[in-house]
Amino acid sequence: MTGKSVEDPVWDDRVVWNVWLSANWMPTVAAADEVHLFEALETGGPASAEELAERSGLNLHALKGVLPMLASLGFLKVHLGRYQPTEPARLYLLHDSPFYWGHAFSFHRTHTNTQRYVTALKAEMVDNKGRPVEAWETGQLSAEMARPITAFMNSHSMPAAVGVARHGDFEGVTRLLDVGGGSGCFSIALARRHPALRCTVMELPAVCELASEYVAEAGLSGRVDTVTVDMFRQAWPKGYDAIFMSNIVHDWDLETNAQLFRSSFEALPSGGRIYLHEMLIADDGSGPIASAAYSMLMLAGTKGRQYSAGELQRLLQDAGFSDFRVQDTYGHFSLVIATKR
Ligand SMILES: C[S@@+](CC[C@H](N)C(=O)[O-])C[C@H]1O[C@@H](n2cnc3c(N)ncnc32)[C@H](O)[C@@H]1O
């Protein structure tokens, strides 16, 4: 941080996120064009993601990513949970329109992410060989791979970490387990903001080593430590009154997240809280555009997507949590909080 304050970035970083995430807009439109998604909604009539998956054979998980993106770009409108093409989409994106724009998408059709979206929409296997998600799923992450990934995450999470520590409600929390905590930037920011709080970064071994370096550099080794746990294969440590997960559920499908929430519930004492730090999709599936574009990034490279508060609430309730609430914390991010009663 070259000696500058890490406490209060003067501007939030939405301006950077918006540019960074815009790279996913065009590949989504090109993929929708490729699988004739606008025709499926025009000829079959308005449909929810579930109905469209049922009648078109397109994959539901992929549609849950693609439809909010197209809606937030202005190509679909949502009414009572059903999507239909807008007039601009009818004019410019239906293949038989005299104003069809799609021939100009030829360059974008070959884009890696367009191809991955088409594969996902057609419910074919997306090849994750050599990608981080493969290493995360197997728990086998090498030190060579861990360093650039952790630096990547630290860059995009550091401002939000300061923001959530400042605006999130962590009242009464004394011991926090930061599951999949990466560089430890959230634990560091939280410990800085709350002098009585002790945090533990739970990570794969190679990342724990790196997190310890970030924590030492922040001068917080006395209050932030690490624990090596493969969250899918090993027992989660107890003794924490809060479990925090930032950008974790967006890496995984609903079933895997249900498993993560059951593990959280099991590890927490009665009265313990779970915090999910995510960019949320609106409950009506209409966007917003940053969350939708982040969802497309996840669809391209992980097993997950961005979820709505409603989707997360259902999963948390199924795992046993109650007292569900949502707090907008910083930039595009929100906290979903629930309690084990
Ligand atoms: C998307 S990153 C999020 C990092 C950080 N929480 C943030 O918001 O910047 C996902 C993190 O989960 C960790 N992770 C993935 N699979 C894991 C596993 N099986 N057990 C423990 N941690 C895992 C990764 O090492 C990675 O740091």
The ligand as a MOL file (V3000), in Angstrom:
LIG
                    3D

  0  0  0     0  0            999 V3000
M  V30 BEGIN CTAB
M  V30 COUNTS 27 29 0 0 0
M  V30 BEGIN ATOM
M  V30 1 C -12.8110 -16.4540 -4.5890 0
M  V30 2 S -11.5690 -16.7040 -3.3990 0 CHG=1
M  V30 3 C -12.1370 -15.6330 -2.0900 0
M  V30 4 C -11.0210 -15.1140 -1.2490 0
M  V30 5 C -11.4420 -14.0440 -0.2240 0
M  V30 6 N -12.4230 -14.5620 0.7050 0
M  V30 7 C -11.9560 -12.8310 -0.9420 0
M  V30 8 O -13.1720 -12.5180 -0.8880 0
M  V30 9 O -11.1350 -12.1690 -1.5970 0 CHG=-1
M  V30 10 C -11.9370 -18.3150 -2.7990 0
M  V30 11 C -10.9910 -18.7750 -1.7090 0
M  V30 12 O -11.4550 -20.0420 -1.2390 0
M  V30 13 C -10.3290 -20.8440 -0.9710 0
M  V30 14 N -10.6860 -22.2610 -1.0920 0
M  V30 15 C -11.0820 -22.8790 -2.2210 0
M  V30 16 N -11.2890 -24.1780 -2.0070 0
M  V30 17 C -11.0160 -24.3990 -0.6970 0
M  V30 18 C -11.0330 -25.5550 0.1040 0
M  V30 19 N -11.3310 -26.7540 -0.4190 0
M  V30 20 N -10.7520 -25.4180 1.4130 0
M  V30 21 C -10.3950 -24.2130 1.9410 0
M  V30 22 N -10.3560 -23.0720 1.1990 0
M  V30 23 C -10.6550 -23.1610 -0.1080 0
M  V30 24 C -9.3360 -20.4440 -2.0570 0
M  V30 25 O -7.9970 -20.7970 -1.7290 0
M  V30 26 C -9.5680 -18.9670 -2.1970 0
M  V30 27 O -8.6870 -18.1970 -1.4310 0
M  V30 END ATOM
M  V30 BEGIN BOND
M  V30 1 1 1 2
M  V30 2 1 2 3
M  V30 3 1 2 10
M  V30 4 1 3 4
M  V30 5 1 4 5
M  V30 6 1 5 6
M  V30 7 1 5 7
M  V30 8 2 7 8
M  V30 9 1 7 9
M  V30 10 1 10 11
M  V30 11 1 11 12
M  V30 12 1 11 26
M  V30 13 1 12 13
M  V30 14 1 13 14
M  V30 15 1 13 24
M  V30 16 1 14 15
M  V30 17 1 14 23
M  V30 18 2 15 16
M  V30 19 1 16 17
M  V30 20 1 17 18
M  V30 21 2 17 23
M  V30 22 1 18 19
M  V30 23 2 18 20
M  V30 24 1 20 21
M  V30 25 2 21 22
M  V30 26 1 22 23
M  V30 27 1 24 25
M  V30 28 1 24 26
M  V30 29 1 26 27
M  V30 END BOND
M  V30 END CTAB
M  END
